[in-house]
Amino acid sequence: MSQPFGLLAASALALALGIQGVSAADKPIVGLITKTNTNPFFVKMKAGAEEAAKAHGVELRSFAGKVDGDNDGQVAAVENLIASGAKGILITPNDSRAIVPAIEKARAAGILVIALDTPLDPPTAADATFATDNFQAGALIGQWAAKTLGAKAASAKIALLDLNVNQISVDVARDQGFLKGFGIDIGNPARIGDEKDARIVGHDITLGSEEGGRKAMENLLQKDPSVSVVYTINEPAAAGAYEALRSVGRKDVLIISVDGGCPGVRNVKDGVIGATSMQFPLLMAAKGVEAVKKFATDGTKPQTSPGLDFVNTGVELVTDRPVPGLSSIDSAAALKKCWG
């Protein structure tokens, strides 16, 4: 049940006026709150939650922001679910810090809160986080790039196309994982841009879009036209970077990325992207619904993966140019697993 946030605002107003909220039905209510309902990643996440809700006999209520960054809408969704007597909330936060007061209210009401994909700030504000190991996702493509280049890695010129100026955890983890995998001293692993390695041409931001990737690539080419390796935060940014490179006749640049969306996998097949790390949004949501059902049944909360502070939902390297010592799947196999 996808609800526009105008309705959520009306619901919140009704509660403020003293109108009684909806009582919990026989089936436990699980709320899914995504950043938007248009991004293919979150569309797949919703599909996973819907499938798991049917399998586990729970009622799913899903909400989505109008745009990426809509914290107010997510706060209204949390309040709606509290009033509805939800047993659990699965959320991909638009603002990991600003949403915390609303999450605290939900947990005080006895609701299990699980962050999906993006941790809260602090991560302990949620009962658990189900996510990709984004540092590992970056490390895989970094290792692949270094092995692919071989001796040429020592003289590579690297452009890094990140998300935005906020340096959110996903952005930092992928960027720093890539550098570590490539063999570069990353300095502070919690910060982008403090590296001293001469091979790094620079960082620029893309907002995760194709147009942003194109502009960021143009900026870094002006800084150093000899760029030979391009890391991108996601596959739309990689597609934009490719267009910028192609417009100046550069077809010899190695582009690597993260996500595993179907358009990105097709770009691996077409040679636009050399390798990408695939994550699994459907699995995040499905495991989240399963965890809420277990919590509703016996009060058990999910346990983190060994050695991590979150539940790892997996990552796979996708490339049609495999290298020794690094496990990967090809684009044909990835097209059977991709999303979007």
Salt bridges, closest charged atoms under 4 A:
GLU59 OE2 - ARG61 NE 2.82
ASP121 OD2 - ARG97 NH2 2.81
ASP127 OD1 - ARG107 NH2 2.94
ASP127 OD1 - LYS301 NZ 2.96
ASP162 OD2 - HIS203 ND1 2.91
ASP175 OD2 - HIS203 ND1 3.26
GLU195 OE1 - HIS203 NE2 2.96
ASP197 OD2 - ARG199 NH2 2.93
GLU211 OE2 - ARG214 NH2 2.36
GLU211 OE2 - LYS215 NZ 3.92
GLU218 OE2 - ARG214 NH1 2.56
GLU243 OE1 - ARG246 NH2 2.87
ASP252 OD1 - ARG250 NE 2.88
ASP259 OD1 - ARG174 NH2 3.42
ASP298 OD2 - LYS294 NZ 3.29
GLU316 OE2 - LYS337 NZ 2.60
